[in-house]
Amino acid sequence: MMKGTKMKAKRQQSKEKLDYEVGSENVFSDLGFENSEEELLKSDLTAEIAYLSKKKKLTQSQTAKILGVNQPRISSLLRGRLDLFSVETLMHFLQALGQDVQIVVKPKPRNRKLAHLSVITSSERPSTPMAAKSRF
């Protein structure tokens, strides 16, 4: 294929309209997960654990030792197997990594129909949900 033909094909592709839906702030809800709020909470906690392990330059084995589990459990966690971990366990993991964990309960804003769960961190970690990074 000649160079000019490739350029023309690229321009035509870029003009095509793509079908997509604008998602909510919760990818798990968008995908139809039953407990989407809890899944997002677990994802955020797991992302923070992964960030802290990377920041401290820990191997999976070193992280496992600190958290009191075996290396395969850490591998499962970092691969997004959120179903294997409770929110409580993930909070304990964060404490073992030297983090304070606070739970704040407050009224939802009037302009929002439902109350929700969220994680607010003080780290420099980008707030990309684990699900967005995971392969399905």
N, C-alpha and C positions, 0 to 999 in steps of 0.2 A: 504494500500500500504506500502510496506517495505521501510525503509530508503534508502537503496541502489538503489532501483528502482526509487525513487524520484530524487536522485542525477543524475542518468543516463538520466532521462527525461530532467532535467535542462540542462545538457551538450548538449544534442541533440538540444534543443531549441536554445541555444546560438550559435550553428553552422549554423542554418538556416540563409539564406541571407534575409534581410528585404528590401522591395521595398520602396524607398523614393525619394523625389526630394530635391535638395538643393535650398533653397529659396533665395530671394533677401534680401536686408536690410529693405524692406517694406512689412510686412505681409499683409497689406491691398491690395497692388498691386498683391501679390501672390494669394490672395483669389478673385481677380477680381472686387474689389470695383471701382466704376466709378471715384471718386475723392480721390484716394488712398493717394496722397501727403497731402491733407488737413486732411484726417482721421488720418494719422500718426502724423501730427502736433498736432491735438486735443488730441490724445492719450498721447503724450509726455507732453503736458501742463497739462492734467488731472492727469497724474502720479505724476507730481510735486506738484499739489494741494493736492493730497492724501498724499504724503510724508510730506509736510509741516504741514498738519492737524495732522498727526500721531506724528510728531516730537514735536509739541506744545501740544500734549495730549488733543486735542479738540474732543468733541463729535460731532456728525453730527448736533445737534441742535446749539451748540456753533459756529461751522463753518458756518452754515446757517445764524446766526445772524450777524457775521462778514461780510459775503458776501452779505447780504441784500436780501436773498431768504428764502424760507421755507425749512424745513428739508427733505421733500420728494424730492425736487430738488437735494439736496446733495446726497441723497440715489441713485437717478437715475444717477447722475454724477459718483459716486464711483462704480456703477455697470456697467459702460461702455456705457451708453446710449448717445454716442457722438452726435448722430443726433439731440439731444435736445438743443445743445449748439453751439454757433458760436465761432470761434477763438477769436474774439474781446471780447466776454463775458468771456472766459477763461483767457485772458490777464488781464481783469479788476479784476477777482477773485484773480489772483496772486498779483496784486497791493494791493488789500484789505488785503492780508496776509503779507504785508510788503516787497514785492519783487519788485525790479526794473525790468522792462521789456524793453529790447533793441531790435530793429530790425536793422539788419545789411544786407546791400545789397552789394554783391560783384560778380565779374565775376566768372563763373564756371570754373573749371580746364579744360584744353584743352583735356585731356584724357577721360573726361566724356561726353557722347553724350547729355544728357539733364541736365538742371539746376534743382535743387530741394530745398525743404524747410526743415529746421531742427531746432531743439531746442538744445541749449547748456546751461546747468545749472552749477551753481557753488556749488550746494549742493552735499552731499555725497550719494545721492540716486542712487541705481543701475539703469542702463539704460535698464530695461526690459519693452518693450511696454505693454500697458494695454491689447492689444489684446492677448498677450501671456499668460496673467493671467486670461482672461475672459473665462467663460464657454459658449459654443454655444449651 
